[in-house]
Amino acid sequence: MSRLLGVIDAATVMGGLQDLTLNRSVASIPFAGRYRFIDFVLSNMVNSGVDSVAIFPKHQYRSLMDHIGSGKNWDMDRKRDGLFFFPPYFEPDETTSIGSFSRLEQHIEFFKRSHQDYVVIASSYVIANIDFEEALAEHLIHDYDITEVQHNGKSLETYVISKALLIELIEARRNSQFISVSDVVKQPLHNFKIGAYEHSDYTAVIDSIPAYLKHSMDLLRHDVWSQLFTQERPIYTKVKDEPPTKYSSTAQVRNSMIANGADIRGSVENSIVSRAAKIGEGSKVINCVVMQKSQIGKNCSLEYVILDKDVKVLDGTSLKGTAEQPLVLRKGSVREAAVVQ
């Protein structure tokens, strides 16, 4: 039986990701062709033996609920413990920092009734493969009050804390100076013993569109892929029964990830193509992310473009962004070739 209770704070709003969060939360942004951001932290918890996980969303969480479902794909659909989804009764406005006491207080009975002695509270926008059992061991060895998970000395806004202390901080929030677990760690004037657990493998904190494209392109490197996706600690996601990728005789693919169900008839280079996406004959797609069910017509040219779900690029269209400023086509939009008069 795990000593850790999992909490995923999915309430964070990232202004730098606004083009991808108009219809979804940050936690449900698609990544790596067939995953969502939340798949990584949730899989980390499952692989660390955590058998009870609570997700605290804020808004635009319909797609997140649809993706997670009962938690079956993460083996979290169980009679005891399992996966819990806690939308807010009301939305407190004083903080969006990780581990907001006002949000957690709305469901404090969940913490009081749980049998675990420690809690790992994690953000939803960190892409990594972290062993939370090791973080807990570090926490216990040094007798920390709160242990912050870091990468290269920078906070991943993920924390290990005893359940008793968490409940104490939640119940005292109105009379204390602290508004969240993150706030306790960042403020220097207190008597809590704050420690750090260093995660050394590949880690991506995705808080902007350029960061999203950069870390998507990082996945095309074998050294990065092998650190994120391991046999011992797999990343789970929602299973969809789709056919294999179809490559026509005109297809050319170089250094790219192509998900199942895609239909490739053009040229794809240094790009990630998601499930059921289509790329037409004569089209060139370079340094792009093409999300689920998007369609690129014939004789198109796309470079440094992020296509959200269900985007249509009509025949003969040319679009070009840069690594520093990628072009984002919003979900369900249609782009056509400019008319020259």
Secondary structure, 3 states (H helix, E strand, C coil): CCCEEEEEEECCCCHHHHHHCCCCCHHHCEECCCEEHHHHHHHHHHHCCCCEEEEEECCCCHHHHHHHCCCHHHCCCCCCCEEEECCCCCCCCCCCCCCEHHHHHCCHHHHHHCCCCEEEEEECCEECCCCHHHHHHHHHHCCCCEEEEEECCEEEEEEEEEHHHHHHHHHCHHHCCCCEHHHHHHCCCCCCCEEEEECCCCCEECCCHHHHHHHHHHCCCHHHHHHHCCCCCCCCCCCCCCCCCEECCCCEEECCEECCCCEECCEEECCEECCCCEECCCCEEECCEECCCCEECCCCEEECEEECCCCEECCCCEEECCCCCCEEECCCCEECCCCCC
